[in-house]
Amino acid sequence: MTDIKIKIENLFKVFGNRPHEMMSLVRDGVSKQALLDDHKHVLGLTDINISIPAKRIHVIMGLSGSGKSTLIRHINRLIEPTDGRVVVDGEDVMAMSELELKEFRRFKASMVFQKFALLPHRTVAQNVAYGLSIQGVDEGEAFERSQRWLERVGLAGFEKHFPAQLSGGMQQRVGLARALATDAEILLMDEAFSALDPLIRNDMQNILLDLQQELHKTIVFITHDLDEALRIGDQISILRDGAVIQDGDPQDIIMNPADDYIADFIKDINRGRVIKVSTLMTKASRASGPKFEESALLEDALKVMNEQNSDSAAIVDSKGKVVGKISLKDAIRAMARPDREAAGTRYK
């Protein structure tokens, strides 16, 4: 069983002058609009419960105003909750003293921001080394580690440049290198790639995925882009109006949308590029047709099955042993958009 690194429990956030007084209304089910219209308070988060596994990428996504950036800022307590807990490695972040919280931010949780948040008067190398200097790392070691991380993100040779001399994509690489240089176990990424052009954004996603294969950080990644969420997320939590409306892996969300909102959200996604053959397979020790590993994408499998005029395929594990099979009929059916009437019945 995967260890849980971060556990968010019954988290509420109400913005206004008397947030704690509003909690009785919120618990009684007052709507977000009514709370604003009648009481001049904003309901930011409503009873959030999320378990984030260690060493995985957990994506929190939603449209503008859904509460995703508010939520991630509770993890390192840049925002104080109105009620609820955030537990990291068994320790309640909300119960930490000021000193303990500083240590938590210095050593355990690094953050990458949408707007880069680089220091304009410092060089690229100095920006990357900044978190290390806050940790009290010796200047020589900090410089050496910053050089190493700049090479890892493809910025060797730019050490003496200033942020204004770099493109947006290069600046975000500096931000990523700065976060990684501290060797924090948790990486908080708040819309880190959303300000970038599509091609640069794709490149940054590749860099993150490549680094994660080696580093195995616990990454909480905020985005409003479903394609990005499906591409990089091991687990995805979808927010709407401050509440979680579906939580699951990409396969589950694509195959079993929780309601009409999610079904509409995913309707234009190329399902074949997300669904793995293992999601559709039935267990079997023998099967005819072409063979695919469990992680193979449905789109690739369908192409081969069509080329070989096969109505079935065998699914094998990493050692080549047959563990299941899929039919062409089931594969084609899985490519179809979800039925909106079926969606939403799942959680009723």
C-alpha positions, 0 to 999 in steps of 0.5 A: 500500500502506498504511504500517504505523505499529505492528508487534508482533512475536513478543510474549510476556508471562509474569507471575510471579517468573521469567518469562524462565525460563518462556519455554522451557516456553512455546515448547515449548507448555505450556498456560496452565493448566499454567503456572499450576498447575505453575509459578505463572506466568500466560501473558498473551500468546503470540506476538502478531504484528500490523501496525497501519496508519497513520491507521486504527482498529485494534480489538483485542477479546476477552472478559475475560482474553483479554489485550487490555488487557495488549497495548495497554499494551505499545505505550507500555511501561506493561508490559514484555514478556517477549520480542518487539518493538513497533516504531513508525515503524521504532523499537523501543519496547522499546529506548528509553532512559528519556528517549526513552520519556518523549518518546514518551509525551509527544508520540507516543502519547496514551491514553484509559482506561476509568475516565476517569483525570481529575484530580479537583482540576482543572477540565475545562479544566485536565484537557484542558490537562494533557498540553500542560503536560507537553509544555512548551506555554505556559500561554496556548496550552495554554488556547486549545487546550484550549478548542478541543478542548472545543468539538470534543467538545461541552463548550463552557461546561463549562470551569470545572466539575470532573470530579465535576460531570459525567456519565460520558459527559461525563467521557469526552469530557474524556478524549478531548479531553485525548488529542487536544489533545496532537496525538499521532499515535497514540491508545490507547483501552483500553475507553474507552466500555465504562463508558458507557450504550448511548446515550451509548456510541453517541454517543461512537462517533459523535464518534470516527468524525467526528473520525477522518474529519478527523484521520486518527489511528492509533487502537488501540481495545480492546473486548470488544463485537463490535458496537462493534468491527465499527462502528468498526474498519477492522481487527480482531484477536480475542484468546483466552487471550492469542493472536490467533485471527483478524485481518482487516477486519470483512467478512473476519471476518463472512464467513470466521470462523476457527473455531467460537469466532469463528462462535459469537461472530458468530452473532447479528450482523445481517450486513446491517449489516456486509457491504458490497455490494462484498464480494459483487460479481463484476466487471462493466462492465454490470449491470441493476437498481438501482445502489449504491456499493461502500460500501453496506450489504447490508441497504440494498441488499436493501431496495431490490432487494425494493421494485423486485422486482429479482433483481440490482443494479449496483455503481458506484464514486464516479464512478458507473461500473459496476464489478460486480454482485450477485445477489439470491440471493447477497445472501440467502445472505450474510445467513445465519449461517456454517456451523460446520463450514465455519468452522475449515477456513479456517486448517487 
